[in-house]
Amino acid sequence: MYIDPGYGSLVFQVAAALAVSFGAFWLASWEKFRGLFFRKEKNPAEKPEKEERGFSSASSVDEDGFLK
């Protein structure tokens, strides 16, 4: 049986692409599936601080939602 080098290369590339894409899909799906049943406990000491976005929480706001 003879396989043309161009066609053989195409078959090899398709097989490799399918293997890689299936592997990536499997890993992504497995992490989501595991996340449903196993949750990591968050340590309060490692919890990141809230970032300030330019306004302090003590700033006064009027009834329309604008800063005074």
N, C-alpha and C positions, 0 to 999 in steps of 0.2 A: 504494500500500500504506500503510495507516494503522497506526501502533503507538500504543497507548494510552500516555499519559505515565507512568502508574503501572507498567505492564508494561515499558516502555522503560527506566525507571529501574532496575527490578529486573534486567533483562538486563545493563545497564551495570555495576551493582554486582557481579553474579556474574562478569562478564568481568574486571573489575578485581581482584577477590579471587583469581581463578584465576591471573592474571598475577603478582600479588605473591607468592602462596604458591609458585608454580612457581619464581620467582626466588630466594626464600629457600631452598627445597629444593636448587636447583642450586648456590647458593653454599656451603651446608653440605656437600653431597656432593663438590663440587670440592675443598674444603679437605681433606677426609678422603682423597680419592683422591690428591691431591698429597703428602700426608703419608706415604703409603706409599712413594713414590719419592724424594722430596727431603726430607732431614732437615737442620735447621739445626745447624751446629756450635756447641757451647756453649763459650764462652770461659771458662776457669777463673777469670779475674779478675772476670768478671761474675756468677759463680755466687753466689746468695744464701746467706747464712750460715744454719745450722740454728738454729731458734728453740728456746730453752729452755722447757720446760713445767713449771717449778716444782721439778724435781728435777735435781740435778747428776749428771753421768755418773759421778762418783767416789763417789756414795753407796753404802753397803754394803747388800746384800740377802741375807736368809737363804735357806735351801734351799726354803722354801715360797713365796718370791717377795715377802715382806713387807720393808719397810724396817726396819732396826735402829735 
